[in-house]
Amino acid sequence: MVPVPLAAAGALAGAAYLNARFSLAHDLLFFRITGSTLFHVFRAGRADRINFFYQLEKQALDKSTAEKAFILFEGKSYSYAETYQTVLRYGAWLHERHGVRERDVVALDYQNSETFIFLWFALWAIGAKPAFINHNLQGAALTHCLRASTAKLAVVDPLVAESVTEEVRQALPNMEFAVFTAEVEAEARGHEPVRYPDAVRTESDPIAMALLIYTSGTTGMPKPAMVSCAKVYMAAMMSSKGAGMVLGDVIYTCMPLYHSAASCLGVCSALFMGATVAIGRRFSTKTFWNEVRETNSTVIQYVGETCRYLTVAPPELDPVTGENLDKKHRVRVAMGNGLRPDVWDQFKERFGIDTIYEIYAATEGAAGLWNVSRNSFGKGAIGRFGLFSGALLGMRSTLVRLDDETELPWRDPKTGLCQRVKTGGVGEFIVKLPAEDVRTRFQGYFGNAAATNSKIMRDVFQKGDAWFRSGDVLRWDGDGRVYFNDRIGDTFRWKSENVSTAEVSQALGLHPAVQEANVYGVQLPHHDGRAGCVAIVLNTPDANAEVLAGLAAHAREKLPRYAVPLFLRLLKEVGMQNTGTNKQQKNVLRQQSVDPANAQGDALFWLKEGTYVPFGPKDWEALEQGAVKL
């Protein structure tokens, strides 16, 4: 007979092997997230409590959480009970003062603050639908977003009220603008808290619209994506379960609340768990870690290039002792999307972060992926799944081959059907939809049928089927890891080869002198395709010959010859071409090309004889005259 200790040790070793071999822990997480979502959505729908307002009410009326801090903001703390009472007061003010009724859409143009959350949940409390407006928008873009919401009322933060110009008001004559000044806020707080009947919040279907969140608008005007009640639950489950959140956690986010990352994945996950959310007004490398320490945050949220900017920022030192404060915090999990492989380890090591929880999801998307990573095996992956969860995902999502010329899914000339990409290959990520009613999985864009239909592809693998197009090119390897390759439209062709901007920027980001690299393709006179250009930020004051030669050598070593950028544009500081969510913008840079007249004072260089040398007006003129062949 085998001794009990030996048998136990053998069982543990066997379990560890099976987990490593088949990623069973990731299977377990997958089923926890999906199971919890289905259970809570079903239960809430059956009880007609699918409106997430009821989660706030539950925590506020529960003696164990009522007096617990829900929101921390700029030194102030708001308990669940206090938040609930304020929400009821603001709801009554919106209902009585402005006539807001159930199912009305109300635009919310606000910076991050506790007031944003109060107004947001106040609208849910009276059955209305908030439309989150990017508070950075002005002029035509702001007018477009307000008009697209169909709202008759816009509640505006006094800090951004100057963007609501007379031109904007005249373009929207039927819209009322309520600037939430201190006097107006006092009026709203003075209302009696009214808990309106459940009937105003009734929803017959879990996929009913809960709110509108706009796309970034990097390729045109922003579009309002409909976020369903069920998707709010899914976001809360994905964050809270995936990050292993518990009652005592504090999640810090300074990402914009008008975006689904901070609002749905951040605030709603903390609310569901009965945890605390600490809000930063805006992202700044100078205030990020101070606010994290002051609020005793245990989970931090990032989006886009946030972690890069934190990593390249100078270390923060104690003003008295001179001690490096990089690891003086309680954070155990960094949660978000867009952490690039070239920054992944640097960020973890510098700040002592135990776990990275990378999430791949789009506001309007029909599916999400995630990767909980504590070691180098999961580094850089946007998704990671085990034997069983991977098989299930493979039934409802896949990668399809793209046509190099059209950037559309390739179709067989004989059958007209698409082709799946084999394991290890790259292709567009698509998600299966119920062909007879795609709306159950993809609600689309509010009031924009054309944009909605453009994301749906039919007759993909068999006649009559329907699939959601993500617009993202991914790679799924044999170990259940999923990697981001590029966004369709960002990949460009040069010398008859496809160049991934993400691959090039990641390779350049490994050079010690590079703080940020934004790669894109530019059209050149008398040349086919698009030539590679990188808008780059260096950690040295001058781009001297040695640094430029080193960059060129590094690029040649790390990249195929055709992918080495031919042009370099030197930017002065990180984040100059970013959205409010720290995602790199390429459109303006593409349009400016490499014409020195459009470079806005930035130094330009081009690759000649193995190094980067200055590129000036005479060189551009030679290109225009066809005197240069690259």
C-alpha positions in Angstrom: 0.0 0.0 0.0 1.3 3.5 -0.9 1.7 5.7 2.2 -0.9 8.5 2.5 1.7 11.3 2.3 3.2 9.9 -0.9 -0.2 9.3 -2.4 -1.2 12.9 -1.6 2.1 14.2 -3.1 1.5 12.1 -6.2 -2.0 13.4 -6.6 -0.9 17.0 -6.2 1.9 16.5 -8.7 -0.5 14.9 -11.1 -3.0 17.7 -10.7 -0.3 20.3 -11.3 0.8 18.5 -14.5 -2.8 18.3 -15.8 -3.4 21.9 -15.0 -0.1 22.9 -16.8 -0.8 20.7 -19.7 -4.5 21.6 -20.3 -4.8 25.0 -18.5 -7.6 23.7 -16.3 -7.4 26.7 -14.0 -8.3 28.9 -17.0 -11.2 26.5 -17.8 -12.4 27.0 -14.2 -12.2 30.7 -14.5 -14.1 30.6 -17.8 -17.0 28.6 -16.3 -17.0 30.8 -13.2 -17.4 34.0 -15.3 -19.9 32.6 -17.8 -21.8 30.6 -15.2 -22.1 33.6 -12.9 -23.3 35.8 -15.7 -25.9 33.4 -16.9 -27.2 32.8 -13.4 -27.4 36.4 -12.3 -28.9 37.6 -15.6 -31.5 34.8 -15.5 -32.4 35.5 -11.9 -32.5 39.3 -12.4 -34.5 39.0 -15.6 -37.0 36.6 -14.0 -37.5 39.0 -11.1 -37.6 42.0 -13.4 -34.5 43.4 -11.7 -32.2 43.5 -14.7 -31.6 47.3 -14.3 -28.3 47.6 -12.5 -29.8 50.2 -10.2 -31.0 47.2 -8.1 -27.4 46.2 -7.4 -26.9 49.6 -5.8 -30.1 49.3 -3.8 -29.1 45.8 -2.6 -25.8 47.0 -1.3 -27.3 50.2 0.3 -30.0 48.3 2.1 -27.7 45.4 3.3 -26.5 46.1 6.8 -23.1 44.6 6.0 -22.3 47.0 3.2 -24.6 50.0 3.7 -22.0 52.1 5.6 -19.1 50.7 3.6 -17.3 53.1 1.2 -18.5 52.7 -2.4 -16.8 55.8 -4.0 -13.6 57.5 -3.1 -12.8 60.7 -4.9 -10.4 63.5 -4.2 -10.2 62.9 -0.5 -13.9 62.3 0.0 -15.7 59.0 0.7 -19.3 58.1 -0.1 -20.9 55.0 1.4 -23.3 52.8 -0.4 -26.2 54.2 1.7 -25.2 57.8 1.1 -24.8 57.1 -2.7 -28.2 55.5 -2.8 -29.9 58.5 -1.1 -28.1 60.9 -3.4 -29.1 58.9 -6.4 -32.8 59.0 -5.4 -32.6 62.7 -4.8 -31.0 63.4 -8.2 -33.5 61.1 -9.9 -36.4 63.0 -8.4 -34.8 66.3 -9.6 -34.4 64.9 -13.1 -38.0 63.7 -13.1 -39.7 66.7 -11.6 -37.5 69.6 -12.7 -36.7 68.4 -16.2 -39.6 66.0 -16.9 -37.3 62.9 -17.6 -39.4 59.8 -17.9 -38.7 56.1 -18.3 -36.9 55.1 -21.5 -35.9 58.7 -22.2 -32.3 59.1 -23.3 -30.4 61.8 -21.4 -26.9 62.9 -22.5 -24.2 63.1 -19.7 -21.3 65.3 -20.6 -19.1 65.0 -17.6 -15.5 64.6 -16.3 -14.7 61.8 -13.9 -16.2 62.6 -10.5 -18.6 61.2 -7.9 -21.3 63.4 -9.5 -20.9 61.5 -12.8 -21.8 58.3 -10.9 -24.7 59.9 -9.0 -26.3 61.3 -12.2 -25.7 58.0 -14.1 -27.5 55.9 -11.5 -30.1 58.5 -11.0 -31.1 58.1 -14.6 -31.3 54.3 -14.1 -33.3 54.8 -10.9 -36.1 56.5 -12.9 -35.8 54.1 -15.9 -34.0 56.5 -18.2 -31.0 55.7 -20.4 -27.8 57.7 -20.1 -25.7 58.5 -23.1 -22.1 59.0 -22.1 -20.5 61.9 -24.0 -16.7 62.2 -24.3 -16.2 65.5 -22.4 -13.2 66.3 -24.7 -15.4 66.8 -27.7 -16.2 70.2 -29.2 -17.8 71.7 -32.2 -19.1 69.4 -34.9 -18.1 66.2 -33.1 -19.9 67.2 -30.0 -23.0 68.3 -31.9 -23.0 65.0 -33.8 -22.8 62.9 -30.7 -25.6 64.8 -28.9 -27.8 64.6 -32.0 -27.2 60.9 -32.5 -28.3 60.2 -28.9 -31.8 61.6 -29.6 -31.7 63.1 -26.1 -33.8 66.1 -25.3 -31.7 66.9 -22.2 -28.0 67.1 -21.7 -26.6 67.4 -18.2 -23.2 69.2 -18.4 -20.3 69.4 -16.1 -19.5 73.1 -15.4 -15.9 72.3 -16.0 -16.6 71.5 -19.6 -19.5 73.8 -20.1 -17.5 76.1 -22.4 -17.6 73.4 -25.1 -21.4 73.9 -25.3 -21.0 77.0 -27.5 -23.7 79.1 -29.0 -23.1 77.3 -32.3 -23.7 73.9 -30.7 -26.9 75.2 -29.0 -28.2 76.6 -32.3 -27.5 73.4 -34.1 -29.6 71.5 -31.5 -32.6 73.8 -30.9 -34.7 71.1 -29.3 -32.2 70.1 -26.7 -32.1 71.5 -23.2 -28.7 72.0 -21.6 -28.6 71.8 -17.8 -25.2 72.9 -16.5 -24.8 71.2 -13.1 -23.4 74.2 -11.3 -23.0 74.3 -7.5 -26.4 76.1 -7.2 -28.1 73.5 -9.4 -26.4 70.7 -7.5 -27.7 72.2 -4.2 -31.1 72.2 -5.7 -30.9 68.6 -6.7 -29.6 67.6 -3.3 -32.4 69.4 -1.7 -35.1 67.2 -3.3 -36.7 64.5 -1.2 -35.3 61.1 -2.1 -38.0 59.4 -4.1 -37.8 55.7 -4.9 -40.1 55.5 -7.9 -42.1 52.3 -8.5 -40.5 49.2 -10.0 -42.7 49.7 -13.1 -40.6 52.6 -14.3 -37.6 50.3 -14.5 -39.2 47.3 -16.0 -37.5 45.5 -18.9 -39.0 42.6 -20.7 -35.7 41.5 -22.2 -32.1 41.3 -20.8 -30.8 42.6 -24.0 -32.7 45.9 -23.6 -30.6 48.9 -23.9 -29.0 50.1 -20.6 -26.9 53.0 -21.9 -25.1 54.4 -24.9 -21.3 54.5 -25.1 -19.6 56.0 -28.1 -16.8 54.5 -30.2 -13.6 56.5 -30.2 -14.2 58.0 -33.6 -10.7 57.3 -34.9 -12.0 56.6 -38.4 -14.9 59.1 -38.5 -17.5 60.5 -36.2 -18.1 58.5 -33.0 -21.0 56.1 -33.1 -23.3 55.3 -30.1 -23.0 51.6 -29.3 -26.0 50.2 -27.4 -24.9 48.5 -24.2 -27.5 46.0 -23.0 -28.5 45.3 -19.5 -27.0 41.8 -19.8 -23.7 43.2 -21.1 -23.4 45.3 -18.0 -23.7 42.2 -15.9 -21.2 40.4 -18.2 -18.7 43.2 -17.7 -19.1 43.2 -13.9 -18.7 39.4 -13.8 -15.7 39.5 -16.2 -13.8 42.1 -14.0 -14.8 40.9 -10.5 -14.3 37.2 -11.1 -11.3 37.5 -13.3 -9.4 39.8 -11.0 -10.4 37.7 -8.0 -12.0 40.7 -6.3 -13.3 40.4 -2.7 -15.4 42.6 -0.4 -12.3 44.4 1.0 -10.8 45.4 -2.4 -10.4 48.9 -3.7 -10.2 49.3 -7.4 -8.6 52.4 -8.7 -9.5 53.9 -12.1 -8.6 57.2 -13.7 -9.7 56.0 -17.1 -12.6 58.1 -18.4 -16.0 57.0 -17.1 -17.6 57.8 -20.5 -15.8 54.7 -21.7 -17.0 51.1 -20.9 -13.7 50.1 -19.3 -14.0 52.5 -16.4 -17.8 52.5 -16.1 -18.8 48.9 -16.8 -15.6 46.9 -16.1 -14.6 49.2 -13.2 -17.5 50.8 -11.3 -20.0 48.1 -11.9 -17.7 45.3 -10.9 -16.9 47.0 -7.6 -20.6 47.6 -7.1 -21.5 44.0 -7.7 -18.9 42.8 -5.3 -19.7 45.3 -2.6 -16.2 46.6 -2.9 -14.9 50.2 -3.3 -14.1 52.2 -6.4 -11.5 55.0 -6.2 -11.9 57.5 -9.0 -9.2 59.7 -10.4 -10.3 62.8 -12.3 -7.9 62.1 -15.2 -4.8 60.1 -15.9 -1.5 61.6 -15.0 1.8 59.9 -14.3 2.3 62.6 -11.6 -0.8 61.7 -9.6 -1.5 58.0 -10.5 0.5 56.3 -7.8 -0.1 59.0 -5.2 -3.9 58.4 -5.5 -3.4 54.6 -5.5 -1.5 54.8 -2.2 -3.8 57.4 -0.6 -6.9 55.2 -1.4 -5.1 51.9 -0.4 -6.1 50.5 -3.8 -5.6 46.8 -4.4 -6.6 46.6 -8.1 -5.7 49.2 -10.7 -7.2 49.7 -14.1 -5.3 50.5 -17.3 -6.3 51.1 -21.0 -4.1 51.4 -24.0 -0.6 52.9 -23.4 -1.3 53.7 -19.7 1.3 51.2 -18.4 3.9 52.4 -20.9 3.6 56.0 -19.7 3.8 54.8 -16.1 6.9 52.7 -16.9 8.8 55.4 -18.7 8.0 58.1 -16.1 10.8 59.0 -13.7 10.7 57.3 -10.3 8.9 58.9 -7.5 11.0 59.5 -4.4 10.0 60.2 -0.8 10.7 63.9 -0.3 12.1 63.2 3.2 14.0 59.9 3.0 14.7 59.8 -0.7 13.3 56.3 -0.8 12.0 55.0 -4.2 8.2 54.7 -3.9 7.6 52.5 -7.0 6.6 49.4 -4.9 5.1 51.2 -2.0 1.5 50.2 -2.6 -1.0 47.4 -1.9 -1.8 46.6 -5.6 -1.9 42.9 -6.4 -3.7 43.0 -9.8 -3.4 45.4 -12.8 -6.5 44.9 -14.9 -7.3 46.4 -18.3 -6.6 46.1 -22.0 -3.8 47.1 -24.3 -0.7 46.2 -22.3 1.9 45.6 -25.0 4.4 42.7 -24.8 7.4 45.1 -24.9 6.2 46.8 -21.7 4.6 43.8 -19.9 7.6 42.6 -17.9 9.1 46.1 -17.4 5.8 47.3 -15.8 5.4 44.2 -13.6 9.0 44.3 -12.4 9.3 48.0 -11.8 6.1 48.3 -9.7 6.0 44.8 -8.2 2.7 43.8 -9.7 1.9 40.2 -9.1 -0.9 39.6 -11.6 -1.8 41.1 -15.0 -5.4 40.6 -16.0 -5.6 41.5 -19.7 -9.1 41.8 -21.1 -10.0 41.9 -24.8 -13.5 43.3 -25.4 -15.2 46.0 -27.4 -18.2 48.1 -26.2 -20.3 46.9 -29.1 -18.5 43.5 -29.4 -20.3 40.1 -29.2 -17.7 38.3 -27.2 -14.7 38.9 -24.9 -11.4 37.2 -24.2 -9.2 37.4 -21.1 -5.8 36.3 -19.8 -4.9 36.1 -16.1 -1.1 36.0 -16.1 1.3 35.6 -13.2 4.3 34.4 -15.1 6.0 34.7 -18.5 4.0 32.0 -20.2 1.0 34.3 -20.6 3.0 37.4 -21.4 1.5 39.6 -24.1 -1.6 37.4 -24.7 -5.0 39.1 -24.8 -6.8 35.8 -24.2 -5.8 32.4 -22.7 -8.0 29.3 -22.4 -7.9 25.7 -21.3 -8.8 22.5 -23.1 -12.6 22.7 -22.5 -13.1 26.5 -22.6 -11.0 26.7 -25.8 -13.2 24.0 -27.5 -16.4 25.9 -26.5 -15.0 29.2 -27.8 -13.9 27.5 -31.0 -17.6 26.6 -31.6 -18.8 30.2 -31.4 -15.8 32.2 -32.5 -12.9 31.8 -35.0 -10.3 33.5 -37.1 -10.9 33.9 -40.9 -8.4 34.4 -43.7 -8.3 38.0 -45.0 -7.9 39.1 -48.6 -4.6 41.0 -48.8 -5.9 43.6 -51.3 -9.4 44.3 -50.0 -8.8 43.7 -46.2 -12.1 41.8 -46.3 -12.5 38.1 -45.4 -11.3 36.0 -48.3 -14.0 34.0 -50.1 -13.5 30.9 -52.2 -14.2 31.8 -55.9 -16.1 28.5 -56.3 -18.2 28.3 -53.1 -18.2 32.0 -52.0 -17.5 30.8 -48.5 -14.8 32.0 -46.1 -11.8 30.0 -44.8 -10.8 29.4 -41.2 -7.2 30.1 -40.3 -5.2 27.2 -38.9 -3.7 27.3 -35.4 -0.8 29.7 -35.3 -2.0 31.7 -38.3 -3.4 35.2 -38.3 -6.9 36.2 -39.3 -9.9 38.4 -38.4 -11.6 37.5 -35.2 -15.3 36.8 -35.8 -18.1 35.7 -33.5 -21.1 33.6 -34.4 -24.5 35.2 -34.2 -28.0 33.7 -34.2 -28.8 34.0 -37.9 -32.5 34.5 -37.3 -32.1 37.2 -34.7 -28.6 38.7 -34.5 -29.9 41.3 -32.0 -29.8 38.8 -29.2 -26.0 38.8 -29.3 -25.2 42.1 -31.1 -27.3 45.1 -30.4 -25.4 47.4 -32.8 -25.3 51.1 -33.0 -28.2 53.3 -31.9 -30.2 54.7 -34.8 -27.5 53.6 -37.3 -28.7 50.5 -39.2 -26.0 50.9 -41.9 -23.1 50.9 -39.3 -24.7 48.0 -37.5 -25.1 45.9 -40.7 -21.5 46.6 -41.7 -20.4 44.6 -38.7 -22.5 41.6 -39.6 -21.2 39.1 -42.2 -23.5 36.4 -43.7 -22.9 33.2 -45.6 -19.5 32.7 -44.0 -19.1 29.0 -43.6 -22.5 27.9 -44.8 -25.5 29.6 -46.5 -27.6 31.6 -44.1 -25.2 31.8 -41.2 -24.3 35.2 -39.5 -21.1 36.3 -37.8 -19.9 39.5 -36.1 -16.8 41.2 -37.5 -14.5 42.5 -34.8 -12.2 44.3 -37.2 -9.2 42.9 -35.3 -6.5 40.6 -36.7 -5.5 38.0 -34.0 -3.4 34.9 -33.7 -4.4 31.8 -31.6 -1.6 29.4 -30.8 -1.6 25.7 -29.9 -1.4 26.4 -26.1 -4.7 28.3 -25.9 -3.1 31.8 -26.0 -4.6 34.5 -28.2 -2.4 37.4 -29.4 -3.4 40.8 -30.9 -1.8 41.2 -34.4 -3.3 44.5 -35.7 -6.4 46.4 -36.4 -7.8 46.1 -39.9 -6.9 49.3 -41.6 -3.7 49.7 -39.6 -1.9 46.9 -41.3 -0.4 48.2 -44.6 1.2 46.7 -47.7 4.7 47.5 -48.8 6.8 45.6 -51.4 3.8 43.2 -51.7 4.1 42.3 -48.0 1.6 42.9 -45.2 3.2 44.9 -42.4 1.6 44.8 -38.9 1.9 48.1 -37.2 1.5 46.4 -33.8 4.4 44.0 -34.5 6.7 46.9 -35.6 5.9 49.1 -32.7 6.4 46.2 -30.2 9.8 45.5 -31.8 10.9 49.1 -31.6 9.6 49.4 -28.1 12.3 46.9 -27.0 15.0 49.4 -27.8 16.3 51.0 -24.6 16.1 54.6 -26.0 12.4 54.3 -27.1 9.7 55.5 -24.8 6.8 55.2 -27.4 6.5 54.1 -31.0 3.4 54.7 -33.0 3.7 53.0 -36.4 1.6 53.6 -39.5 1.9 53.5 -43.3 2.1 56.6 -45.5 1.4 57.0 -49.2 4.3 58.4 -51.2 4.4 60.0 -54.6 5.3 57.6 -57.4 5.2 54.5 -55.1 2.7 51.7 -54.7 1.5 50.7 -51.3 2.3 52.5 -48.1 5.8 53.0 -46.6 6.4 52.4 -43.0 6.7 55.5 -40.7 7.1 55.6 -36.9 6.2 58.6 -34.8 8.7 58.0 -31.9 9.5 59.5 -28.5 13.1 58.9 -27.2 14.4 59.1 -23.7 17.4 61.2 -24.9 17.2 65.0 -25.5 18.8 64.7 -28.9 18.4 62.2 -31.7 22.2 62.0 -32.4 23.8 59.9 -35.1 24.7 57.1 -32.6 21.1 56.8 -31.4 19.7 56.9 -34.9 22.2 54.3 -36.2 21.3 52.1 -33.2 17.6 52.3 -33.9 18.1 51.3 -37.5 20.3 48.4 -36.5 17.8 47.3 -33.9 14.9 47.4 -36.4 16.9 45.4 -39.0 17.7 42.8 -36.3 14.2 42.4 -35.0 12.1 42.8 -38.1 11.8 41.5 -41.7 13.5 43.8 -44.2 10.2 45.0 -45.7 8.8 45.9 -42.2 11.7 48.2 -41.1 10.3 51.7 -41.0 11.6 53.9 -43.8 10.7 57.1 -42.1 11.0 58.4 -38.5 9.1 61.3 -37.0 10.4 62.5 -33.7 7.7 63.6 -31.2 8.5 65.7 -28.2 6.5 63.8 -25.5 4.6 60.6 -25.0 0.8 60.5 -25.6 0.7 63.3 -28.2 -1.4 61.4 -30.6 -3.7 59.5 -28.2 -7.4 59.3 -27.5 -8.9 60.0 -24.1 -8.4 56.3 -23.3 -4.6 56.4 -24.0 -5.0 54.6 -27.3 -2.8 55.6 -30.1 -4.3 57.6 -33.0 -2.9 57.1 -36.5 -5.3 59.0 -38.8 -3.9 62.5 -38.5 -0.3 61.2 -38.8 -1.3 59.2 -41.9 -2.9 62.3 -43.5 0.2 64.4 -42.8 2.4 61.8 -44.4 6.1 62.7 -44.4 5.7 66.1 -46.0 7.9 68.4 -43.9 5.4 71.2 -44.4 2.8 69.1 -42.4 5.1 67.9 -39.7 4.2 70.7 -37.2 7.8 71.3 -36.3 8.7 67.7 -35.7 12.0 66.5 -37.0 11.8 63.9 -39.8 14.4 61.3 -40.8 14.6 58.6 -43.4 16.5 55.4 -43.8 19.6 55.7 -46.0 22.8 53.6 -46.0 21.8 51.7 -42.9 20.9 54.6 -40.6 18.3 57.3 -40.2 19.3 60.7 -41.5 17.4 64.1 -41.7 14.6 64.3 -44.2 13.8 67.8 -45.4 11.8 69.8 -48.0 14.3 69.1 -50.8 14.1 65.3 -50.2 10.3 65.6 -50.3 10.5 67.5 -53.5 12.7 64.8 -55.0 10.0 62.2 -54.1 7.3 64.3 -55.7 9.4 64.6 -58.9 9.9 60.9 -59.0 13.7 61.2 -58.6 13.8 58.8 -55.7 12.8 55.1 -55.7 12.5 53.5 -52.4 
